[in-house]
Amino acid sequence: MKKVISIFAIIILSCCLAGNANAQCAMCTKTAQQLGEKPAQGLNSGILYLMLAPFALVGVIGVRWWKNNKLVEEQESAGLNN
């Protein structure tokens, strides 16, 4: 449990200390430059917001798979010890 908490703390800390992220492709960058500073920041924030959902979904699936796999391994090792 301590390992999970420490990994979670590292992730949160790295998110808080991260600098500005530019998540724009070349086409979006060119369009944003034409729009101006404020709309470009909004476009970049929107791209990052939309990018969050797939990463969160993959993370949740990965954690559930890992926990299920760990439980199966514990049951198999308990069955072998008896």
N, C-alpha and C positions, 0 to 999 in steps of 0.2 A: 504494500500500500504506500509505503514511503517513496518507493521508486516512481509510482504513478504521480504522486503529489509533486515530487521534485521535477519530473518531466513537464507537468502542467505549469509549474511555477516558472520554469525556463522559457516555455512558450509564451506565457503572459508577459514576462519580463522583456523578451526579445521583441514582442509586438509594441510594447510601450517605448522602448528605446530605438526602434527603427526610424530611419529618416523618411523623407518623402519617397513614395513609391510611384514610379511612372509606369502605368499599365496600359499604355496606348501603343497601338500598332502604327506603322508609318502613315497610313491613310487617316487615322484618327488624329494623329499629331498635326498633320497638315491642316485638317479641318478645324481643329481646336485653335491653331495659330491664327486662322482667319477670323474666328469668332471673337477673340479677345481673351484677356487674362481670367476674368471671373467665370465665363462659360467653360473655359478650358479646365479649370479646377473642378467644376461641377461634372464635366464629362469624365474626367479621371476618377473622381469619387464614385460615380455611377458604375464605371467599369470594374473598379475594385469591389464594390458592393455585389454586383452580379457574379463576380468570380468567387465570392465567398461560399455561395450555396453548394456548388459541386464539390469543393474541397471539404466542406463540413459533412456532406453526405458520404463521401468516400472515407472520411475519418471515422464517422459513426459505424459504418459497415466494417471497417478494419478493426475497430475496438471490439465490436460484438463478435467478430470471427475469432479474434485473439482470445477473448475470454472463454468462448465456447470450446476452442481447441485446447486451452489450458485445462478446462474442466474435464474434457474427455481423457486427456493424458493422465490427470490425477486419478480418475476412475479406473483406467487401465492399470496404472501402477499399484493401486490399492487391490485390484483383483489379482495381480501377479504375486503380491506379498502374502495373500491369504492362502 
